Amino acid sequence: MRIGELARRTGVSERSLRYYEKQGMLSAERTPGGHREYAEAAVDRVIRIQELFAAGLCSEKIVQLLPCMRDTDGGPSVVATPKLVADLTAERARIDRMIADLVRSRDTLDEVIDAARLP
């Protein structure tokens, strides 16, 4: 599929797709006319990249992580290195801290809302 179709199917801009390719997160074949042609699996790959960005990972970490994942199910691969596992464990701990902070913020808001509802 061409870049426009991949963008439409994933909701990701063509500019972002070109960035993913430049960073080594996504690959495309080139037609004789120079147009990018993506395999069907690129849809899953782009969705996975978006999920990893949403989790707060930077593109450098995503480039390291993608070869260790299977796009269709997101499961692990045997390619992961001990350093990558350590880095990802640290990322997970960071996300856990963010979740805890958000829960505390929500609880504080709940207290304020409850107090404001009192007659």
Phi, psi and omega in degrees: 000154179279167185299323180297319179292319178298319177299315180296316184288336183252346183075018181251138183294155176299323178300315179296320179298319177295322177297315179303318180294316180298325181279352179089015180271342186216145178231154179218148171276163177245136175284166177304333178275000177092003180282147176285139174233120182256145175286162178303325181296343180297331179299309178298320181298315181295319177298317178298317178300315179299320178297320180290321174298317180298332178281356176097008179281146177275165184298325179299318180290322179297319178302320179289326186280322187305320179295344182266003183240151172261124185298322187291326181236358178070008182287166181284160176241168180278004184279345185299134178267159177303322178295317179297318178299317178296316179298317181290326176297320176295320177297319179296319178297321177297317179295319177300319178296319179297318179297315179299318178297318179294321178296317178298318178298317178297317179298320178297316177298319177301318179297317179295317179298314179299317180296323181289337181276346181295141181292000000 
